[in-house]
């Protein structure tokens, strides 16, 4: 089997699960164009834990980890099956301790995207958490350890936002602040040039890095995807934009 592609998706607002816009249209198109995966491993910004955790639930629950949104959003049930055997195999690949934890399920960083990509919810999905205490280099290393999954038909999905500073959000602003665009561009240029160490050392972007996020929860999923990349991967950029001033929707496809 040839290696599966990988995605990092800027998931943005949970409303993208029900809104029709250029971002969600791209997710839908990707779901139609990419090879059908045997399973999906999602690394979502919204499972931000002490240590690394994985779920092996055969039927993971839909997690509504957001507040104050329309009722329609909470009525979505993404009933994809889990992947217990793959979860255990994934845990064995990772050199640090991994705890099985089924108190979590599929959070909106996962289902808001997959609801558009694979609306039939018939592909097994499982989640790996983001260790809040691990330095950036460890997230990259774990991603590298996940590489063999791509040869087993697993689509690795990193879901977050490269710029995610909710304290600076302006709901009426269509684009991004100059510093948000600058950081987004720094990351894009580093990825396309293959300079992944400059992404790990994101402070090298200068002053824009100080405002891009106050907590790296939405940034770290990108590092897992970069770690699992091979040198011969072709990288393309989609949904390149910042919205509401301080949220990047930019995504990357590795294939």
SVG drawing of the C-alpha trace seen along z (x, -y; Angstrom):
<svg xmlns="http://www.w3.org/2000/svg" viewBox="-31 -45 47 50">
<polyline fill="none" stroke="black" stroke-width="0.4" points="0.0,0.0 1.3,-3.5 1.6,-5.9 -1.4,-7.9 -1.5,-11.7 -1.6,-13.8 -3.4,-17.0 -3.0,-19.9 -6.3,-21.8 -6.9,-25.2 -10.4,-24.4 -11.3,-27.8 -14.8,-28.4 -17.0,-25.3 -19.6,-27.0 -17.6,-25.7 -19.4,-22.4 -22.6,-23.9 -21.7,-27.0 -21.1,-26.9 -17.9,-28.9 -14.7,-28.7 -13.0,-26.8 -15.6,-24.2 -16.0,-23.8 -12.3,-23.0 -12.6,-20.4 -15.5,-18.7 -13.4,-18.7 -10.4,-17.1 -12.7,-14.4 -13.7,-13.6 -10.2,-13.8 -8.0,-12.1 -7.5,-8.3 -10.0,-6.8 -8.3,-6.0 -8.6,-2.8 -8.7,-4.9 -8.1,-8.5 -5.8,-9.5 -6.7,-12.9 -4.4,-15.1 -6.7,-17.9 -5.8,-21.1 -8.8,-20.5 -7.4,-17.3 -4.6,-19.1 -3.5,-16.9 -1.0,-16.1 1.1,-13.5 0.2,-11.8 -3.1,-10.0 -4.9,-7.9 -8.5,-6.6 -9.3,-3.1 -13.0,-3.2 -14.8,-1.1 -17.5,-3.8 -16.0,-7.2 -18.5,-9.8 -19.0,-13.2 -17.6,-15.8 -19.2,-19.3 -16.3,-21.2 -17.6,-24.7 -20.2,-27.0 -22.8,-29.5 -23.3,-28.3 -26.6,-27.6 -28.6,-24.5 -28.0,-23.1 -24.3,-22.6 -25.0,-20.5 -27.3,-18.3 -24.5,-17.0 -23.5,-13.4 -20.4,-12.2 -20.9,-8.5 -17.7,-7.2 -16.5,-3.9 -13.2,-3.8 -10.1,-1.9 -9.0,0.0 -6.4,2.2 -4.8,-0.7 -4.8,-2.7 -2.8,-0.1 -0.4,0.2 0.0,-3.6 0.7,-3.6 3.5,-1.0 5.1,-3.2 5.5,-6.1 8.6,-6.1 7.2,-8.1 4.5,-6.7 1.0,-6.7 -2.1,-6.4 -5.3,-4.9 -8.1,-7.4 -11.6,-7.0 -13.1,-9.8 -12.6,-11.9 -14.0,-11.2 -14.1,-13.1 -14.0,-16.8 -14.9,-19.7 -11.4,-20.0 -12.0,-16.6 -15.6,-16.3 -16.2,-19.8 -13.7,-19.0 -14.6,-15.3 -18.3,-16.2 -17.5,-18.1 -14.8,-15.7 -16.5,-12.4 -20.2,-13.2 -21.2,-9.5 -18.9,-8.9 -18.1,-5.4 -14.3,-5.6 -12.8,-4.6 -11.4,-7.6 -9.3,-7.7 -7.6,-10.6 -4.1,-11.2 -3.8,-14.0 -1.3,-16.9 0.9,-16.8 0.8,-20.3 4.1,-19.9 6.2,-18.5 8.5,-20.9 8.0,-21.5 10.8,-19.0 9.0,-16.2 5.8,-16.8 7.9,-16.6 9.6,-13.4 6.2,-11.7 5.1,-12.7 8.2,-11.0 7.4,-7.9 3.9,-7.9 5.2,-7.7 4.6,-3.9 0.9,-4.5 0.9,-6.2 1.8,-2.8 -1.1,-1.2 -3.7,-3.4 -4.1,-5.8 -4.7,-9.4 -3.0,-11.6 -5.0,-14.7 -3.6,-17.6 -6.3,-20.0 -5.6,-23.4 -4.7,-27.0 -1.3,-28.4 -2.4,-31.8 -4.9,-31.5 -5.1,-34.5 -8.7,-34.8 -7.9,-37.8 -7.3,-39.8 -10.3,-38.5 -12.4,-41.1 -15.6,-39.5 -16.2,-42.2 -12.7,-41.9 -12.5,-39.9 -8.8,-39.5 -5.8,-39.3 -3.8,-41.8 -0.4,-42.4 1.4,-40.4 -1.0,-37.5 -0.3,-37.5 3.4,-37.8 3.5,-34.8 1.3,-32.7 3.7,-33.6 6.8,-32.7 5.4,-29.3 4.3,-28.8 7.7,-29.7 9.5,-27.5 7.3,-24.5 7.6,-25.0 11.4,-25.4 11.6,-22.2 13.0,-24.2 11.0,-22.4 13.4,-23.4 12.4,-27.0 8.8,-25.9 9.8,-24.1 11.8,-27.2 8.9,-29.5 10.2,-32.3 12.6,-32.9 9.7,-34.7 10.3,-37.6 7.7,-39.9 4.8,-38.3 5.5,-35.0 4.8,-36.9 1.2,-37.6 0.4,-34.5 -0.8,-32.6 -0.5,-32.7 -1.0,-29.0 0.5,-26.6 -2.4,-24.1 -3.6,-25.0 0.0,-25.2 1.4,-21.9 -0.7,-19.6 1.2,-21.0 4.4,-19.6 3.1,-16.1 2.2,-16.4 5.7,-17.8 7.3,-15.0 5.4,-12.4 6.4,-13.9 8.8,-12.3 11.4,-14.2 9.7,-13.2 6.3,-14.5 4.8,-17.2 3.3,-19.9 0.4,-22.1 -1.3,-25.0 -5.0,-25.4 -7.4,-27.8 -4.6,-30.3 -6.2,-33.2 -6.4,-34.8 -9.9,-35.8 -11.3,-37.8 -7.8,-39.5 -6.1,-36.7 -7.1,-33.3 -5.4,-31.5 -7.3,-29.1 -4.3,-28.0 -4.0,-24.3 -1.3,-21.9 -1.6,-18.8 1.3,-16.3 1.1,-13.7"/>
</svg>
